[in-house]
């Protein structure tokens, strides 16, 4: 059987090598299909020997006014006709996800580009970019459109999470079943002022969840330690906080 591809992108120093290594081991524990695990990065130091390291795609960063709205446009570079020797299905994962159950289903779900619908903006054709599955080379028009007029793409779509589903249009993509990709903040934390007093419980992982996304703050290691990860205004401290969530370390580990 031809291996499927699990790909992550690490550029700069925002995430340490432990994010790559932990992601690899989570995939290894939760994927029964033969697979390649590939990290695209310019810093390969201390990355596990079983992880394939490929160079970052050549990609012109957006102007500052658009980059501050979205740091993830670089993902488009993987949607060209070819990248290195990668062929077949690709599951593109953000570094800050936590895998809690088997993920074989992401590869067999659809032949179309598939992602989770953004849970904070439902029914607006806006995706959540932590988990994206696609066939290499099948959606190169998305990269070509960006190459032809990047400014128009930035102006009209703002983020890659908006661009991918809206540019493909109805029938051109699929949403993953809502249960598969859940948010730590929205679906695992108690919410509101309870965040200051109640530890998120392992038993509260939503039924059917395969992957927990950590968008914004906190990140997995921060949630384990019980720190938010960035300073917040005093009037938000009561809910932008997290109690030490030690059980996450059962999943987010080598």
C-alpha positions as CSV (number, residue, x, y, z in Angstrom):
1,X,0.0,0.0,0.0
2,X,1.3,3.4,-0.9
3,X,2.1,5.4,2.2
4,X,0.0,8.5,3.0
5,X,1.7,11.7,4.0
6,X,1.5,13.6,7.3
7,X,3.1,17.0,6.9
8,X,3.8,19.8,9.3
9,X,5.5,23.2,8.7
10,X,7.9,24.8,11.1
11,X,9.4,28.1,10.3
12,X,11.1,30.5,12.7
13,X,11.5,29.9,16.4
14,X,7.9,30.2,17.7
15,X,7.6,26.5,18.2
16,X,10.5,24.3,19.5
17,X,11.5,21.0,18.1
18,X,9.5,19.2,20.8
19,X,6.4,20.2,18.9
20,X,7.5,18.4,15.8
21,X,8.7,15.3,17.8
22,X,5.5,15.1,19.9
23,X,3.3,15.5,16.8
24,X,5.2,12.6,15.1
25,X,4.8,10.3,18.1
26,X,1.1,11.2,18.4
27,X,0.6,10.3,14.7
28,X,2.6,7.1,15.1
29,X,0.3,6.0,18.0
30,X,-2.9,6.9,16.2
31,X,-2.4,6.0,12.5
32,X,-2.5,2.4,11.3
33,X,-2.0,3.2,7.6
34,X,1.6,3.2,6.3
35,X,2.8,6.8,6.3
36,X,5.6,9.3,5.8
37,X,5.9,12.0,8.4
38,X,7.5,15.1,6.8
39,X,8.5,18.3,8.5
40,X,9.2,21.3,6.3
41,X,11.7,23.5,8.2
42,X,14.9,25.5,8.0
43,X,15.9,24.4,11.5
44,X,16.4,20.6,11.7
45,X,18.3,20.4,14.9
46,X,17.1,17.8,17.4
47,X,14.3,16.6,15.2
48,X,13.7,12.8,15.6
49,X,15.6,10.6,13.2
50,X,12.4,9.0,11.9
51,X,11.0,12.3,10.7
52,X,11.8,13.3,7.1
53,X,13.0,16.8,6.9
54,X,12.5,18.8,3.7
55,X,13.3,22.5,3.1
56,X,10.7,25.1,3.5
57,X,9.0,26.0,0.3
58,X,10.1,29.2,-1.3
59,X,7.3,31.6,-0.4
60,X,7.1,35.4,-0.5
61,X,5.5,36.6,2.8
62,X,2.6,38.9,2.6
63,X,3.0,42.6,3.3
64,X,2.9,43.4,7.0
65,X,-0.7,44.7,7.0
66,X,-1.8,41.3,5.8
67,X,0.7,39.2,7.6
68,X,-0.5,40.4,11.0
69,X,-4.0,39.1,10.1
70,X,-2.8,35.7,9.1
71,X,0.6,34.0,9.6
72,X,-0.4,30.8,7.7
73,X,-0.4,31.8,4.0
74,X,2.7,29.7,3.6
75,X,0.5,26.6,3.6
76,X,-0.5,27.5,0.0
77,X,2.9,26.5,-1.2
78,X,2.0,22.9,-0.7
79,X,-1.0,23.2,-3.0
80,X,1.0,23.4,-6.2
81,X,1.3,20.7,-8.8
82,X,4.2,19.1,-6.9
83,X,6.4,19.5,-3.9
84,X,9.6,17.5,-3.7
85,X,8.6,13.8,-4.1
86,X,5.4,13.9,-2.2
87,X,2.5,12.1,-3.9
88,X,-1.0,11.1,-2.9
89,X,-3.0,12.1,0.1
90,X,-1.6,14.7,2.4
91,X,-2.8,15.5,5.9
92,X,-1.4,18.9,6.8
93,X,-1.4,19.4,10.6
94,X,-0.6,22.5,12.6
95,X,2.2,21.9,15.1
96,X,0.0,22.8,18.1
97,X,-2.7,20.1,17.7
98,X,-3.2,17.2,20.1
99,X,-4.2,13.8,18.7
100,X,-6.5,11.9,21.0
101,X,-7.8,9.1,18.8
102,X,-7.2,7.2,15.5
103,X,-6.9,9.4,12.5
104,X,-7.1,6.9,9.6
105,X,-10.5,8.4,8.7
106,X,-9.1,11.7,7.6
107,X,-7.4,10.0,4.6
108,X,-10.4,8.1,3.5
109,X,-13.1,10.7,4.0
110,X,-13.2,12.4,0.7
111,X,-11.2,12.9,-2.6
112,X,-11.9,16.7,-2.2
113,X,-9.9,19.1,-0.1
114,X,-11.3,18.7,3.4
115,X,-11.0,20.7,6.6
116,X,-13.1,21.5,9.7
117,X,-15.6,24.2,9.6
118,X,-14.7,27.2,11.8
119,X,-16.8,26.6,15.0
120,X,-16.8,30.3,15.9
121,X,-18.1,31.4,12.4
122,X,-20.6,28.7,11.3
123,X,-22.5,28.8,8.0
124,X,-20.1,31.4,6.5
125,X,-17.9,29.1,4.4
126,X,-15.0,29.7,6.7
127,X,-12.6,26.8,7.6
128,X,-10.4,26.0,10.6
129,X,-6.9,25.4,9.2
130,X,-5.4,23.2,11.9
131,X,-6.2,20.1,10.0
132,X,-6.4,20.0,6.2
133,X,-6.4,16.9,3.9
134,X,-5.9,17.0,0.2
135,X,-4.5,15.2,-2.8
136,X,-1.1,16.5,-3.8
137,X,-1.4,18.5,-7.1
138,X,-5.2,18.4,-7.3
139,X,-5.8,22.0,-6.2
140,X,-3.0,23.9,-7.8
141,X,-5.4,26.5,-9.0
142,X,-5.4,27.9,-5.5
143,X,-1.7,28.5,-5.6
144,X,-1.9,29.8,-9.1
145,X,-4.6,32.3,-8.2
146,X,-2.4,33.6,-5.4
147,X,0.7,33.8,-7.6
148,X,-1.3,35.8,-10.2
149,X,-2.7,38.4,-7.8
150,X,-1.7,37.9,-4.2
151,X,-2.9,41.3,-3.2
152,X,-6.4,40.5,-4.4
153,X,-6.4,37.2,-2.4
154,X,-5.2,39.0,0.7
155,X,-7.8,41.8,0.4
156,X,-10.8,39.6,-0.4
157,X,-10.1,36.6,1.8
158,X,-8.0,37.9,4.8
159,X,-6.9,34.4,5.9
160,X,-6.1,31.0,4.4
161,X,-9.0,29.6,6.4
162,X,-11.4,31.8,4.4
163,X,-9.5,31.5,1.1
164,X,-9.4,27.7,0.7
165,X,-13.2,26.9,1.0
166,X,-14.5,30.1,-0.6
167,X,-12.1,29.9,-3.6
168,X,-13.0,26.3,-4.2
169,X,-16.7,27.1,-3.8
170,X,-19.7,24.9,-3.0
171,X,-19.1,21.4,-4.1
172,X,-15.4,21.9,-4.4
173,X,-14.4,21.0,-0.9
174,X,-15.8,19.0,2.1
175,X,-16.2,19.8,5.8
176,X,-15.0,17.1,8.1
177,X,-17.7,15.7,10.4
178,X,-18.0,18.3,13.2
179,X,-17.0,15.8,15.9
180,X,-13.5,15.0,14.5
181,X,-11.7,18.3,15.2
182,X,-12.6,20.2,18.4
183,X,-11.2,23.3,20.1
184,X,-9.5,23.1,23.5
185,X,-10.7,26.5,24.4
186,X,-14.2,26.2,23.0
187,X,-15.0,22.5,23.7
188,X,-12.7,21.3,26.5
189,X,-12.3,24.3,28.9
190,X,-15.2,25.1,31.3
191,X,-15.6,28.6,29.9
192,X,-16.0,32.1,31.3
193,X,-15.1,32.7,35.0
194,X,-15.0,28.9,35.6
195,X,-11.6,28.9,33.7
196,X,-10.2,30.6,36.9
197,X,-11.3,27.8,39.2
198,X,-12.0,24.5,37.3
199,X,-9.4,22.3,35.7
200,X,-10.4,21.1,32.2
201,X,-11.3,17.4,32.7
202,X,-10.2,14.5,30.5
203,X,-13.7,13.2,30.6
204,X,-14.9,16.3,28.9
205,X,-13.1,15.6,25.7
206,X,-16.0,15.8,23.2
207,X,-17.3,12.5,22.1
208,X,-16.0,11.4,18.7
209,X,-13.0,13.9,18.8
210,X,-9.9,12.8,17.0
211,X,-7.9,16.0,17.2
212,X,-7.9,18.9,19.6
213,X,-6.9,22.2,18.1
214,X,-5.0,24.8,20.2
215,X,-5.6,28.0,18.3
216,X,-4.3,31.2,19.9
217,X,-3.5,30.8,23.5
218,X,-2.8,28.6,25.4
219,X,-0.6,26.1,23.5
220,X,-0.5,22.4,24.7
221,X,2.6,22.8,26.9
222,X,1.2,26.0,28.4
223,X,-2.2,24.3,29.2
224,X,-0.3,21.5,30.9
225,X,1.6,24.0,33.0
226,X,-1.5,26.2,33.7
227,X,-0.3,29.4,32.0
228,X,-2.0,31.4,29.3
229,X,1.1,32.1,27.3
230,X,0.6,35.8,26.7
231,X,-0.3,38.8,28.7
232,X,-3.9,39.9,28.6
233,X,-5.7,43.1,29.8
234,X,-6.7,43.0,33.4
235,X,-10.4,42.9,32.6
236,X,-10.0,39.6,30.6
237,X,-7.8,37.8,33.2
238,X,-10.8,36.2,34.8
239,X,-11.6,34.1,31.7
240,X,-8.3,34.2,29.7
241,X,-6.7,31.8,32.1
242,X,-6.3,28.0,32.4
243,X,-5.7,25.7,35.3
244,X,-2.9,23.1,35.0
245,X,-4.3,20.4,32.7
246,X,-1.9,17.6,33.4
247,X,-3.8,14.9,31.5
248,X,-2.8,16.5,28.2
249,X,0.7,15.2,28.8
250,X,-0.7,11.7,28.3
251,X,-1.2,12.6,24.6
252,X,1.2,15.4,24.0
253,X,4.4,13.4,24.4
254,X,7.0,11.2,22.7
